[in-house]
Amino acid sequence: MGVTGGVVVEDFYYPSVEDMEVEIVERKGLGHPDYICDGVSEAVSVALSSYYLENYGRILHHNVDKVLLVGGQSNPWFGGGVVLQPIRIIVSGRLTTEVQVESGSKIKPVPFGTIIVDATRRWIKENFRFLDPDVHVIVDYKVGRGSVDLKAIVEAETEVPLANDTSVGLSFAPLSVLERLVYEAERFLNSRHFKSRLPMVGEDVKVMGLRRGSKIVLTVASAMISSLILGPGEYMAVKEQVRENLLDLATRIAPNYEVEVHVNTADIREKNIFYLTVTGTSAEHGDDGATGRGNRVNGLITPYRPMSLEATAGKNPVSHVGKIYNVVAKDIAETTYSKLSEKGVKEVYVSLLSQIGKPINEPQMINIKIKMEKNAKLTNDIKAEAEAIAKEKLEKITEYTKKITKGELQLF
């Protein structure tokens, strides 16, 4: 493997995020409209990849990372509710819609419309309890063929795929206490165990975390299922249970911090305003969404850290470096920290820069920034080990494609 621009391992000179006075972290959860768009984008990509592999032996060109969700309208009330206007999901992008078979000029069409609709509905069924994709959602698609040059790059007969873009992927490790708390708070509220105890809590959960010094404030927006809550008193009791459960979670993840939790702060009981939904998502009543506006590859939105603006969801898992390089950067950062933390490594930041048309295992630049503990020094040995880890991961880069298509890696 060659790296056209070299490997640079250097000190990270900025303050550690946990040494800053203020830190802000966000996670848009499972039922958030932006998360839905990410989920649908990736579900469609996986379905297309599976079809291409089964019928043609390889994943053909596609990028469906432009899903748009247009919110519907609903009328929830305590003990019931109705969806008045369905949610509309529009899958957009580029893909291979037909294939010329080797035996001649015969063109074989790809049933992409059926694949898109089926994958979208299946993802909704698998992730929601009260959102019926056959009743509450209209699925549409607006797709075109990829441009000839990009299509040729993706399908080039090379041992290692060629990058279809000049792009940067990046990630970091480890997560801060606040980052772990925000991530785990949403995952906890959307876990099967929690839903079995409090089924009236919907899937649309957004967690915003603020840390100032040693104090953490979590602001949680949690959609409630209107049919399962009979009145304001029960609603307020459910809110309190959510708050208490998150405080209990915080004692395990952030034991050295003072933690406050606020749930559904827009509620005004005196005016009968509550966060009620029929289906468990704010998408049912005017809240829109789009792919790439939510979580990064580590499952978080971290404005106090370096962040990629690339959407990982929906991009083809073969050659789209906007997807693959973010995944690989995360793995390099986590592995480097795991193996070298005993030598004083405190934080690791990894950036991978591609160059269109070049093999994806030969990035234009690998930049690893390492923050050392206060009394530790970034030695040449540590630099060499970090570089070796990065190169080892890149030598096996095609294995990430297999893991992505099997749904084994977190993307958002």
N, C-alpha and C positions, 0 to 999 in steps of 0.2 A: 504494500500500500504506500502511495506517495501522497504527500500533502503539499499542494502547489505553493502555498504561502507560508508553510511551516507551522510549528506548534510553539505557542508562547504560553509559558506558565509563569505567573507573576503575582506579586502581592496585591491584595485588595485593600486599597488605602482608605476607603470610606469607613465610617463607623459601622460596627455590627448593628444589625437592625434592633437587637434586644438592648443595645446600649443607648439607643435614641430615646429621647423623652416621650415622643409620640410615635405610635404605630397604628396603622389602619389596615384592616383585612376584611374581605367580603367573600361570601360563597352564595351563589345562586343555586338553589336546590332543585331536586328532581322535577317538581311540577312547575317551576318558573318558566314563562314563555320562551326565554332565551335558551334555557336548558333543553326544553322540548325540541327546539330547532336543532341544537347540537345533536341530541339523541336521534332524531329522525335522519339528519344528514348522515350520521355514521351508520345507522341501521340500513339505509339505502345503499351506501357504499359497500358494506359487508355483503348485502344480498346480491348486488351486481358482481362483486368479486367472486362470490360462490358460483354464480351462473357462468361467468366467463371461464373460471377454472374447470368446471364440470364439462362444459361444451367445447372449449378451445384449448384447454391445458395451460392457460396462463391468464393473468389478470390484464384485461385490456384497458385502454385509456378511459378514465372518467374522473370528474371532479364535481361533486354535488354538494358544495360547501356554501350554497347561497339559498338556504331554506328561509322562507318568510312565514311568519304566523300572524294572521290578522284576527284580532280578538272578536269574540261573539258578544252576545248579550244574554243576560239571565235575570231571573227574579227569584232570589232565594228568600225564604222566611223560616222562622223557627219551626221545625217539624216537617219541613218540605221545601219545595222550590221547583222551578222549571227553567230549562234553557230555551230562550225565546228565539235566538238566532245562533246558528252553529259557528264554531271556530273554523276558520279556513286556513289550511296549511298548503303552501305552494312550494314544491320542490323545484329548484332551478339549478342549472349548471350545464356541464358538457359531458357527453359520454359517447361510447361507441354504440351506435344504433343499428348497425348492420355490418356483416363480415363477408368478405369475398372468400369463398372456399377454395382450397388449393387445386381442386380438380378442374377448375375452369373459371369462367367469368360469372358464374352463378352467385347471386347475392343472397345471403341468409339473414333475414331480419332478426333483431334481438327484441323480445317482448318486454321492452323497458318500462312501458306504462304499467303493465300488470305487476312487474317487479317492484316499482316505486310505490304503488298504492298498497300492495300486500305488505311490504316491509314497514311502511308507516303505520298501518293499522295494527300490525302485529306488535310493534314496539309500544304503542299506546296500551294495548290490551295487557302486555306484560308488566307495565309500570304504573298503571292506574287502577283503582278499584271502582270509581264512580264515573269516570269519563268513558263513555261508550263511543268508539271510533265510527260505528255504523250509524249513530244517531246524532251525536253532538259535534261531529267533525266532518268537514268537506275536504277531501284530499285532491289536490290538483298538481299539475307539473308543467313546467315550461323549460324544456331542455333542447340543446342543440348539439351538433357534432363538434368535437374539438378541432382546433386549427390543424392543418396538415403537418406543420413542422413540430408542434408539441406531440401530436399523435405518433409521429415517426420516432421521436425521442423515447417515448414511453415503451414503444413496441420494438425498439432496436434490438437486433439479435446480439446482445453482449452478455458476458458472464455476470457482470454487475450492472444494474440499471443506471441510466444516465439521468442526471438532475434535470427536471423540467422547468427549473426556475433558478434565479440567483436570489437567494433568500437566507435569512439567519434564523437559526433555532437556538433557544437558550433555556436554561433552567438553573436551579440552585438546590443546595442541601446544607444543613437539615432545615426542617420547618421550625419556626420559632414557637414558643409556647402559645402565643395568641393565634398563630396560623393553625396549629394543631387543634386548638379549642374550637375555632370557628368551623373548621372542616368536620371535626367529630360531632359537633352539635347538630349540624344538618343531617349527617349520616345517622345519628342516633334517632332523631325525630322521624326519619323515614325508614327506620329499620322495621322488620316484621315483628320483632318482639315488642317494640313500642306501640305499633299500630294495633297489635292484639289487645293491648291494655287500654289504649285511648284511640279507638278507631275514628272518632270524630275529628281528629287532626288530619287535614288534607295533605297532599303531596307537595303543594307549592309552599316551600319554606325558604326564606332568604335570611341569612345571618350576616349582620354587619358588626365587626368587632373593632373597638377602640381601646387602645392601651395608652394611658398617660402615667408614666412612671410605673409604679407597682399596682395601679388600679386598672381593672378591665371592665368595660361596659359592653355588653352584648345587646343589640337591638334586633329582635326577631320578628319577622312578618310571617305569620303562620295561618294559611287559609283553613277555615273550619267547614266541616260538612253540615250543611243546614238541616238535612233530614234526620240527623242523629242527635241534634241538640234541641231541647223542647222550649227553652226560654232563656232570657238574659242571665238569670241566676246560674243556670247550668253552664252557660257559655263562660261566665267569669270564673267559675270553678275549674273548668278545663284549662283556661289561660293560666291560672295559678298552678295547676299541676305541671303544665309545660315549664313554667318558670322554675319550680322547685326541682324538677328532674334535671334541668340544665345546670342549676346551681350545684346539684349533687355531682354531675359530670365534671364541673369545674374544680371541685375539691380534689379530684383524681388527676386531672391534667394540669391544673394551675394552682397547686396547693400553697404557693408562696405569694399569691396575688389576692387582693381584695376584688371580688367579682360582683357586679350587678347585672341583672338580666331584666330586660323590658320586652314585653310581648304585645304585639298589635297596638302600638301607641296611638294609632289614628282613631281608635274606638272612642265614641262619645256616648256613654250609656244614657245620659239625659235626653239625647236627641235620637236614641234608638239606632245609632250607627255602630255596626259590628262587621268584622271581616268574615262574612258568611259566603260560602260558595255551594253550588249544587254539585259540582264535579270534583272539587279539590284543587282547582287552579284558577288564578286570576285571569287566565286567558279566556274564560267564559264570559267575561264582562269588560271588554274594551282594552285589556292589556295586550300589547303586541310583542313580537319577539323576532329575532334574527340570529342565524348562525354566527358564531364568533364574538358575540357581545357578552358572553358569560365567562366561565372559568377557563383559566389556562391549563396547561397539561398537568399541573400538580393539583388541579381541582379547586384552585383559589384565584381570586383577583387581588393582587398584591402591589398596590401603587408605591409602596416604600421599597420595592425591590426592582431589579431589572425585569422587564416583561416583554414577551413577544406579542405583536399585534396579530399574528397569524392564527386563523382558526384551524385547529387540528382535525376537527370533525368533518367528514365528508370528502376530504381529499384522498386521492388514490394512494394506497399504502405501498406502492412499488417505487415510485420515483418522485413523488411530490415532497420535496425537502421541507416545505412549510409544515408538513405533518411529521415526517420521519425524524428530522433533525431535532425537533422539540422533544420527541420521545427518547432519542438517543442521548441528548444533552442531559435529560433528567436522570437517566440510568448512569451516565458517567459521573454526574455530580454526587448522586447517592452512594455509588460504589466507592468513589474517592474518599468521601467523608467517612464511610463505614470502615475502610481499611486504614485510613491515616489519622483518624481522630486521636488515637493513642499517642501520636507523635506531635500533638499540639495543633492539629488542623481544626479550626473552629467553624468556618463556613467555606463552601465551595461554589463558585459561579462558573458555568460553562457556556460558551458561545461557539456555534459551528456555522461557518459561512460557506455556502455552496457557490458553484458557478455553473450556469446553465450549460447543458451538453457534456459535462464532465461526469465521470463515475461518482456515484453517491458516496462511495467509501474513500474518496479522495477530495475532502473539503478544501476550499481555498484557504481557510484558516481555522485552526483550533485554538481558542483562547481560553485558558483556565486561570481564573483569578482565585487566589486562596487567602482567606483571612486567618491568621494564626492567633492562638491564645496569647495573652498579654506577655508572658515571659518566654514564648517560643519563637523560633526563627525559621523562615522558609529556606531550607537548605537545598543544595543541589540534588541530594538523594531524594528528598520529598518531591522535587520538581520532576525528577526522572520517573519516579513511581507513578505520579499523576499522568504523565505523558504516556507511559506504558499502558495504563488502564484505558485511556482514551483510544489508543491505537487498537488495543485488543477488542474493544466494543465495536469499532468501525470495521474491523476485519470480518465481523460476523453480522454486518448490518442487514443483510437480507433475511436474517432470522426474525427481525422485528416485524417484517411484513407478515409472516406466518402468524405471529402472536396477535397482531392487530386484527387480522381477518377472523381469528378465532375468538375475539373479544377478551383476550387475556390481559390487556394493558389498559390502564386508566388513561383517558384522553382529555377529559374535562370534568 
